[in-house]
Amino acid sequence: MQLTKLFSIPGTVKLVQGDQNLSISHLTSDSRQAQNGCLFAAISGDVSDGHNFINQAIENGAVAILIEKKSIKFPKNVTILTSDNVRENFSKACAKFWPSRPGFLVAVTGTNGKTSTVEFLRQIWERNTWNAVSVGTLGIRSSSNLNLPFSSLTTPPPEYLFSALNDLSKQNISYLALEASSHGLAQQRITGLKFQVAVFTNLGRDHLDYHKDIESYFKSKEKLFLNHIEDSGHAVINIDDPFGKKLLDSLKKRAINIHKFGEHESADFRIESIKPTSYGLELIVCRKDIKYTCPLGLTGAFQAKNVLAAAIAAHLSGLPFENALRSLSFLSAIDGRMQAIHGHPRDALIVIDYAHTPDALEQVLMSLKKQTGGLLYVVFGCGGERDKGKRIMMGKVAGKIADRIIITDDNPRNEPASAIREDIMAGCPDALQIANRDEAIEFAIEQLQMNDSLLIAGKGHESLQLIGSETLPFNDAVVAKNSVMRLRDTLVGLGENK
């Protein structure tokens, strides 16, 4: 595709040297992925600056470079373009270079619940025989046999996202649910993309190491609804959340349809009750004076809002609301999201969850507290080189709700792990410290008695642990399952469990 078809030249992009009619074979912002005939976008990031990798991109075959206004000398055979906003123009170019999309697009944003909501939505669509995928923290997921690369980012970079959308469209995928992260929105990764439905789940303290304050964090989420819902599209908003109400105020002038959900009396889709049952939960929803009872095979009362948001989005995509609700009974739990580990020899409950913010930890612990007849244990830590302010807050949450607390390592990265644990302990000074995460999990599992519950929080589905410069294999569910098996074998040997 010619450069003039990718960019507005002259306009937001200016030609410094070379041929504006140059044909481009590929786009990338990763110099390692540069290839013959491609354009490389030099993006200035918070960790690294793409301008430092321009030579590598050229060596790998880049024939055009998009840069900020910097005085850099380049080989004369390379076309150079400048822009005041490289991120925005690069994303728009990706949208043009890979133009095909699945026919119906839904985006979900919020601090907690994004992964669950997009996955539940995909399951609802597929339950009703619609070809669908979810895109986010867990990669691209579908029951169809898709051959697409995995992105480590919740919201993928534009060259990955738009090329994936293009491929999915060609593989007859008609419905797609995307996690829209605050980083992805702030960094304009989805610029050039419009959604028929956008969902707001909630907003709590997270990523303040990047956004600096809660208002900036909210503003990044708000962009999805201000800039990326198509005219006459739909916004689905959790009205129970204070930031959901704030979002409603900011959308008054947008020509879109608003749908409120939650327990508040003004909700269009109102949750009347959420009751724990022997099989999971019973959710009662009211809409237009009609009451619906929905049995859910899921753990955690807060999941009710995630499944309701998914059901509303499915309805807005064309599925009768009753059909969407009937599908909820068939939803499967998602790896690392209120994932139950079965088989404890004393019939204790073990749950793995990704909860890594104060709000999320409180929600999960409160849900488990309500269904725990004995003691409630929790094992968790906090990531290094991230928001330090939330550590003491998470410690206080655990101290307020849990009966037994074990502080361990999460992903310390290059920060001293002991310092992270001490920061958490300031909020729960009576907690026990066990640095090695596998030892902490095994110890907690060994302590459990009948009617006790254990929450292993923070890492969820993750299969790696980041310690210093090392990336080590580690999965909470695998460690927990192995610990349960060893305990069963030990108790059988002692004659306690036959």
C-alpha positions in Angstrom: 0.0 0.0 0.0 1.3 3.5 -0.9 2.3 5.9 1.9 -0.2 8.5 0.6 -3.0 5.9 1.3 -1.7 5.3 4.8 -1.1 8.9 5.9 -2.4 12.4 5.3 0.7 13.8 3.4 1.1 16.7 3.8 -1.1 17.1 6.9 -0.7 15.4 10.2 2.3 13.6 8.7 5.1 15.4 6.8 7.6 14.0 4.3 11.2 14.9 5.1 12.9 12.8 2.5 12.1 10.1 0.0 9.1 9.1 -2.1 5.6 9.7 -0.8 4.3 7.2 -3.3 6.6 4.4 -1.9 4.8 1.1 -1.7 4.9 -0.5 1.8 4.6 -4.2 2.4 4.3 -4.3 6.3 4.0 -2.0 9.3 5.7 -2.5 12.7 6.8 -0.6 15.8 9.2 -3.4 16.8 12.5 -3.1 15.1 13.0 -6.9 15.6 9.9 -7.5 13.4 11.0 -5.2 10.6 11.3 -6.9 7.2 12.0 -6.0 3.6 9.8 -3.2 2.4 8.2 -2.3 5.7 7.5 1.0 7.5 8.9 1.3 11.1 7.2 3.6 13.6 9.7 5.0 16.1 7.5 5.4 19.3 8.8 7.1 22.3 7.8 5.0 25.3 8.1 5.2 29.0 10.7 2.4 29.2 12.4 2.6 25.8 12.5 5.0 22.8 11.9 3.5 19.4 14.2 6.2 17.9 17.1 4.3 19.4 16.3 1.2 17.2 15.9 2.9 13.9 19.2 1.6 12.6 18.3 -2.0 13.5 14.9 -1.6 11.7 16.7 -0.3 8.6 19.2 -3.2 8.8 16.2 -5.6 8.9 14.7 -4.1 5.7 12.7 -1.1 6.7 12.4 1.3 3.8 10.3 4.0 5.5 10.5 5.5 9.1 7.9 7.4 10.9 9.4 9.6 13.6 8.8 12.6 15.9 10.4 15.8 14.9 14.0 14.9 15.8 17.2 15.9 14.1 18.6 12.5 13.1 20.6 11.8 9.9 19.4 8.9 7.8 20.6 7.0 4.7 19.3 8.7 1.6 17.6 5.6 0.3 15.2 5.5 3.3 12.0 7.5 3.2 11.5 9.6 6.4 8.1 10.9 7.7 7.6 13.0 10.8 4.5 13.5 13.0 3.7 15.3 16.3 1.7 12.2 17.3 3.4 9.0 16.0 1.2 6.7 18.1 -2.0 8.1 16.7 -0.9 8.2 13.1 0.6 4.7 13.2 -2.5 3.2 14.7 -4.6 4.9 12.0 -2.2 3.6 9.3 -2.6 0.0 10.7 -6.4 0.4 10.5 -6.1 1.2 6.8 -3.4 -1.4 6.0 -5.5 -4.2 7.6 -9.0 -3.0 6.8 -11.2 -6.1 7.5 -13.0 -6.6 10.8 -15.5 -9.1 12.3 -18.9 -7.6 11.8 -19.8 -6.9 15.5 -17.2 -5.5 17.9 -17.6 -5.1 21.7 -15.0 -3.5 24.0 -14.9 -4.0 27.8 -13.0 -1.7 30.1 -12.7 -1.3 33.9 -10.3 -2.2 36.6 -11.7 -5.6 37.4 -13.8 -8.0 35.4 -12.6 -7.3 31.8 -11.2 -10.8 31.2 -14.2 -12.5 32.7 -16.7 -10.4 30.8 -15.2 -10.8 27.4 -14.8 -14.5 27.9 -18.4 -14.9 29.2 -19.6 -13.0 26.2 -17.7 -15.2 23.8 -19.2 -18.3 25.5 -22.7 -16.9 25.2 -22.2 -16.1 21.5 -20.8 -19.6 20.8 -23.5 -21.3 22.9 -25.9 -19.8 20.3 -23.8 -21.1 17.4 -22.3 -17.7 16.5 -18.7 -17.6 15.4 -16.9 -15.5 18.0 -13.6 -14.8 19.7 -12.4 -12.9 22.8 -9.2 -10.9 22.8 -7.3 -9.8 25.9 -5.2 -10.9 28.8 -5.6 -14.6 27.8 -4.8 -14.0 24.2 -7.2 -14.8 21.3 -9.7 -17.4 22.5 -12.2 -19.3 20.5 -13.6 -22.8 20.1 -12.7 -22.6 16.4 -9.3 -23.7 15.3 -7.5 -20.4 14.8 -3.9 -20.0 14.0 -2.9 -16.6 15.3 0.0 -15.3 17.4 -0.4 -14.5 21.1 0.2 -11.0 22.5 1.5 -10.6 26.0 -0.5 -7.3 26.4 -4.1 -7.0 27.5 -4.8 -4.7 24.6 -2.4 -5.6 21.8 -0.2 -3.1 19.9 -2.0 -1.8 16.7 0.0 -3.8 14.2 -0.9 -7.0 16.1 -4.5 -6.0 16.8 -5.5 -4.8 13.3 -3.7 -7.7 11.5 -5.4 -10.1 13.8 -8.8 -8.5 13.2 -8.2 -8.8 9.5 -7.3 -12.5 9.7 -10.3 -13.2 12.0 -12.6 -11.6 9.5 -11.2 -13.8 6.7 -11.7 -16.9 9.0 -15.4 -16.0 9.2 -15.4 -14.7 12.7 -18.4 -12.4 13.0 -18.4 -11.4 16.7 -15.4 -10.2 18.8 -15.1 -9.0 22.4 -11.9 -7.0 23.2 -10.4 -6.0 26.6 -9.6 -2.3 26.4 -7.0 -1.6 29.0 -6.1 1.9 30.3 -2.6 1.5 28.8 -4.0 0.6 25.5 -6.4 3.5 25.4 -3.9 6.0 26.7 -1.3 4.8 24.1 -3.9 5.0 21.3 -3.5 1.3 20.3 -7.1 1.1 19.1 -7.3 4.5 17.3 -9.1 3.9 14.0 -11.4 1.3 15.6 -15.1 1.8 16.3 -17.3 -0.5 18.5 -21.0 -1.1 18.4 -21.0 -1.8 22.2 -18.6 -0.6 25.0 -18.9 -1.9 28.6 -17.7 -0.2 31.8 -17.3 -2.7 34.7 -15.9 -0.6 37.5 -12.9 1.5 38.5 -10.6 1.2 41.5 -7.0 1.8 42.4 -4.6 0.2 39.8 -1.8 1.3 37.5 -1.1 4.5 39.3 2.6 4.0 38.7 1.7 4.8 35.1 -1.4 7.1 35.3 -0.1 9.0 38.4 -3.6 9.7 39.8 -7.1 8.2 39.8 -8.5 11.0 37.6 -6.0 10.4 34.9 -6.7 6.7 35.1 -10.5 7.4 34.7 -9.8 9.7 31.8 -8.0 6.9 29.9 -11.0 4.6 30.4 -13.4 7.4 29.4 -11.7 7.6 25.9 -13.3 4.3 24.9 -16.8 5.9 25.3 -16.0 9.3 24.0 -14.0 8.3 20.9 -14.6 4.7 20.0 -18.3 4.0 20.1 -19.9 4.4 16.7 -22.8 6.8 16.4 -26.0 5.2 17.5 -23.9 2.5 19.3 -24.3 1.4 22.9 -22.7 2.1 26.2 -23.3 -0.5 29.0 -22.4 1.0 32.4 -22.2 -0.3 35.9 -24.3 2.3 37.7 -23.3 1.0 41.2 -19.8 2.3 40.7 -19.2 6.0 41.4 -17.1 6.3 38.3 -19.9 4.7 36.3 -22.1 7.6 37.4 -19.4 10.1 36.4 -19.1 8.4 33.0 -22.8 8.9 32.5 -22.5 12.6 33.0 -19.7 12.8 30.4 -21.7 11.0 27.7 -24.8 13.3 27.8 -23.8 14.9 24.5 -22.9 11.7 22.7 -25.4 10.3 20.1 -25.3 6.8 21.6 -27.6 4.6 23.6 -27.0 4.2 27.3 -27.8 1.0 29.3 -27.4 1.0 33.0 -26.9 -2.2 35.0 -26.3 -3.1 38.7 -28.2 -3.2 41.9 -29.2 0.5 42.0 -32.9 1.1 41.5 -32.3 3.2 38.4 -30.6 0.4 36.6 -32.2 -0.7 33.3 -31.0 -4.2 34.0 -31.3 -4.5 37.8 -29.9 -7.2 40.0 -32.5 -8.0 42.6 -30.4 -10.6 44.4 -27.4 -12.9 44.3 -27.6 -16.0 46.4 -24.8 -18.6 47.0 -26.1 -22.1 46.3 -24.7 -25.7 46.3 -24.0 -25.4 42.6 -22.7 -21.8 42.6 -25.0 -18.8 42.5 -28.6 -17.8 41.8 -28.9 -14.5 40.1 -32.3 -12.7 39.9 -32.5 -9.9 37.3 -35.3 -7.4 36.7 -35.9 -5.7 33.4 -39.0 -3.8 32.4 -41.0 -5.3 35.3 -40.0 -8.8 34.2 -38.1 -10.9 36.7 -35.6 -13.6 35.5 -34.0 -16.3 37.6 -30.5 -17.4 36.4 -28.6 -20.3 38.0 -24.8 -19.9 37.6 -22.2 -22.5 38.1 -19.7 -19.9 39.2 -18.1 -18.9 42.5 -18.0 -15.3 43.8 -21.0 -13.0 44.0 -19.2 -10.3 42.1 -19.2 -12.6 39.0 -22.9 -11.8 38.7 -22.2 -8.4 37.4 -19.7 -9.7 34.9 -22.1 -12.3 33.5 -25.0 -9.7 33.4 -22.8 -7.3 31.5 -21.9 -10.1 29.0 -25.6 -11.0 28.6 -26.5 -7.4 27.9 -23.8 -7.0 25.3 -24.9 -10.3 23.7 -28.5 -8.9 23.6 -27.3 -5.7 22.0 -25.5 -7.7 19.4 -28.9 -9.2 18.3 -29.5 -12.1 20.7 -32.9 -12.1 22.4 -32.4 -11.2 26.1 -34.1 -14.3 27.3 -31.7 -16.4 25.1 -28.7 -14.6 26.5 -29.9 -15.2 30.1 -30.6 -18.9 29.4 -27.0 -19.3 28.2 -25.6 -18.1 31.6 -26.2 -21.5 33.2 -23.7 -23.0 30.8 -20.9 -20.6 31.4 -17.6 -22.1 32.5 -15.1 -20.6 35.0 -12.1 -19.0 33.5 -8.5 -19.9 34.4 -7.3 -17.8 37.2 -10.7 -16.1 37.8 -12.4 -17.6 40.9 -10.9 -20.9 39.7 -11.7 -23.7 42.2 -9.1 -26.4 43.0 -10.8 -29.6 43.9 -9.8 -32.7 45.9 -8.5 -31.3 49.2 -8.6 -34.4 51.5 -10.4 -32.4 54.3 -13.0 -31.0 51.8 -11.7 -27.4 52.2 -12.3 -24.9 49.4 -9.3 -23.6 47.4 -9.7 -20.7 44.9 -7.3 -19.1 42.5 -8.0 -15.5 41.5 -6.2 -12.7 39.7 -7.2 -10.1 42.3 -4.2 -7.7 42.5 -5.9 -4.5 43.6 -7.4 -3.5 46.9 -11.0 -3.5 45.5 -10.6 -6.8 43.8 -9.1 -8.5 46.8 -11.9 -7.1 49.0 -14.6 -8.4 46.6 -13.1 -11.9 46.4 -12.5 -12.2 50.1 -16.0 -11.0 51.0 -17.5 -13.5 48.5 -15.6 -16.4 50.0 -16.3 -15.2 53.6 -20.0 -15.6 53.0 -19.7 -19.2 52.0 -17.0 -20.2 54.5 -18.1 -22.0 57.6 -14.6 -22.3 59.1 -11.5 -20.1 58.7 -10.7 -18.0 55.7 -7.0 -18.1 54.6 -5.4 -15.9 52.0 -2.0 -16.1 50.3 -0.9 -13.1 48.2 1.9 -10.6 47.4 2.3 -7.5 45.2 4.3 -6.9 42.1 7.5 -5.0 42.1 8.1 -1.8 40.2 4.4 -1.0 40.3 2.1 1.2 42.4 3.6 1.0 45.9 0.7 2.8 47.5 -1.7 -0.1 47.1 0.5 -2.6 49.1 -0.5 -1.3 52.6 -4.1 -1.0 51.3 -4.2 -4.6 50.3 -2.7 -5.6 53.6 -5.4 -3.7 55.4 -8.1 -5.4 53.3 -6.7 -8.8 54.1 -6.4 -8.0 57.8 -10.0 -6.8 57.9 -11.6 -9.9 56.3 -9.3 -12.9 56.4 -8.7 -15.0 59.5 -5.2 -16.2 58.4 -2.9 -14.2 56.1 0.3 -15.4 54.4 2.3 -12.8 52.6 4.5 -14.1 49.8 6.2 -13.0 46.6 4.3 -12.2 43.5 6.4 -10.8 40.6 9.1 -8.8 42.5 11.0 -8.0 39.3 14.1 -5.9 40.1 12.7 -4.6 43.4 13.8 -6.3 46.7 11.1 -8.9 47.4 11.5 -8.4 51.2 10.8 -4.7 50.9 7.6 -5.4 49.0 6.5 -7.9 51.7 7.2 -5.4 54.4 5.1 -2.8 52.7 2.2 -5.2 52.7 2.8 -6.2 56.3 2.4 -2.6 57.4 -1.3 -3.1 56.7 -1.5 -6.6 58.4 1.3 -6.8 61.0 0.0 -10.2 62.3 0.4 -11.9 59.0 2.9 -14.7 58.3 5.7 -14.2 55.8 6.8 -17.1 53.5 8.9 -15.7 50.7 8.8 -18.6 48.3 5.4 -18.7 46.7 5.2 -22.4 46.2 6.1 -23.0 49.9 3.5 -20.4 51.0 0.8 -22.1 49.0 1.7 -25.6 50.2 1.9 -24.5 53.8 -1.6 -22.9 53.6 -3.1 -26.0 52.0 -1.7 -28.2 54.7 -3.4 -26.0 57.4 -6.9 -26.2 55.9 -9.5 -28.1 57.8 -13.1 -29.0 56.9 -15.2 -25.9 56.1 -12.1 -23.7 55.7 -11.4 -21.7 52.5 -8.2 -20.5 50.9 -7.8 -17.7 48.4 -4.5 -17.7 46.4 -4.5 -14.2 44.9 -2.6 -12.0 42.6 -1.2 -14.1 39.7 -4.3 -15.9 38.5 -3.7 -17.4 35.1 -0.1 -16.4 34.8 2.4 -19.1 34.0 5.6 -17.2 34.8 7.2 -15.4 37.8 9.4 -12.4 37.2 12.3 -12.4 39.8 15.1 -10.0 39.0 16.2 -10.5 35.4 14.9 -14.1 35.4 11.5 -15.3 34.0 10.7 -18.6 35.8 7.8 -21.0 35.1 5.2 -20.7 37.8 1.5 -21.3 37.9 -0.6 -21.0 41.1 -3.1 -23.7 40.0 -0.5 -26.2 39.1 1.3 -25.6 42.5 -2.0 -25.9 44.4 -3.0 -29.1 42.6 0.3 -30.7 43.3 0.2 -29.6 46.9 -3.2 -31.2 47.3 -2.0 -34.5 45.8 1.0 -34.6 48.1 -1.2 -33.9 51.1 -3.6 -36.6 50.1 -0.7 -39.1 49.8 0.7 -38.0 53.2 -2.6 -38.4 55.0 -3.2 -41.8 53.4 0.2 -42.9 54.7 -0.7 -41.6 58.1 -4.1 -43.4 58.0 -6.0 -40.1 58.3 -7.5 -40.2 54.8 -8.7 -43.5 53.4 
